[in-house]
Amino acid sequence: MVPRRRFSRRFAALVAAAALFFLYHIFSLHSSLATSSSSSSSSSSAGTVDPDHVGEPAPFCPSLPGIDDVLVVMKTGVTESREKVPIHFKTTLRCIPNFVIYSDFDEEIEGVKIHDVLRHIDSDVKESVADFNIYNRVVEHGRKGLEQDDFADEANSAIGKPSNPGWKLDKWKFLPMAQEALKYKPDAKWYVFMEADTYVSWPTLLAWLAKFDAKKPWYLGTETQIADVIFAHGGSGFMVSNPALQDASDQYSARRAELDNYVNQHWAGDCVLGKVLADAGVNLHFTWPILQNSNIGELDEFTNELYRLPWCYLAVAFHHLSSREIEHLWKFEQRRWHDKNKRLLLHSDVFREYIYPDIASLSTRSSWDNLSNEDQPFAKTFEDCREVCEVEKTCVQYAWRGGECYTSSRPRLGNSSPSGDSTSGFITSRIREMMDKSGVCRNPEFGNLS
């Protein structure tokens, strides 16, 4: 008979050995996974560390109900595509299962096909219309056919950029783009059109589109008017339901020669598309301030000069953004999704969480124009300008621009001043009071839904 005490010791020893064996394998497995993860990370980053990403959560895609029924259509051009398109592959297009990019030149950018949307334009038009000079050169010679003047930038005017060859060609893309998008994904419920300098908040957009019946003809966009045509501003982004896009495509097929002639005499392709939709009985559904033609620095979130106060409205899209600004907005939304589990983005959120912290970080900044526009002729220096603003109780910001003083009772972040002749200041305590007085939006505004 084995003594009871001796059996206990032997059993305990066996248990301890088994435990050590189990822990060893767990540790080995953990080390192997960590090494694999580290190797994968090192391989993907090519051994470099991006300081902009240090301390940030790994990028992820939020829940996007309805995104499989959407085709995102990005419009670009050969003179800008390599500069502006790549940032979207790791930001705005990263979580989108169905997207297509249309341009005036067939190429690949980072392995993604860019489609020439003008290839089916009538050859007589291409040969006879001066707008196609740049197109014909690129078709024949590739990017080597581009000339220095093709890249010359030009400030936007009341009639666009009439001296810019790429801009003049751009108007020809809208009708073919509508037709090609329908062919690319004929079963999409919605077609979301954007440009390469546009940022879209996808969870916010999808929550908004869910309020509309996609089986009906809808044309949603920021209201713009040329002569008697009311249309959606292209750069702000616009959304067209399947039945409405089918109507536009049918119109283009039936009236091809007439509409080519109309485009040739016009200067804005988004206006042409708006007219074609109106001719088909699909009128624009006004959406401001949900879709913005402004960049972040130009936003006036406290304006009371238009028919809607932006504060509690959805903030779906912004325009005229650099690649870096698009990346910053993407990271901003990533943090909200990670840390706050917030999917809807309102204009109040943009101001509270994005604009105001930037304003508060530096109350006075040189080579910066905060777009103050109330002339103060008696101020002779920047310090005078500051004192004028401090005395006026409703003034929240001021700018010394070109040797003159300007103030404003509504805050705007503004943008850097390329000429360096502007210095701006903010009275952050008053801006904070305005923000607190506007309150928290309990019920988001979706705009007119009928």
Secondary structure, 3 states (H helix, E strand, C coil): CCCHHHHHHHHHHHHHHHHHHHHHHHHHHHHHHHHHHHHHHHHHHCCCCCHHHCCCCCCCCCCCCCHHHEEEEEECCCCCHHHHCHHHHCCCCCCCCCEEEEECCCEEECCEEEEECCCCCCHHHHHHCHHHHHHHHHHHHHHHHCCHHHHCCCCCECCECCCCHHHHHHHHHHHHHHHHHHHHCCCCCEEEEEECCCEECHHHHHHHHCCCCCCCCCEEECEEEECCEEEECHHHCEEEEHHHHHHHHHHHHHCHHHHHHHHHHCCCHHHHHHHHHHHCCCCCEECCCCECCCCHHHCCCCCCCCCCCHHHEECCEECCCCHHHHHHHHHHHHHHHHHHCCCCCEHHHHHHHHHHHHHHHCCEEECEECCCCEECCCCCCHHHHHHHHHHCCCCCEEEEECCEEEEECCCCCCEECCCCCEEEEECHHHHHHHHHHHCCCCCCECCCCC
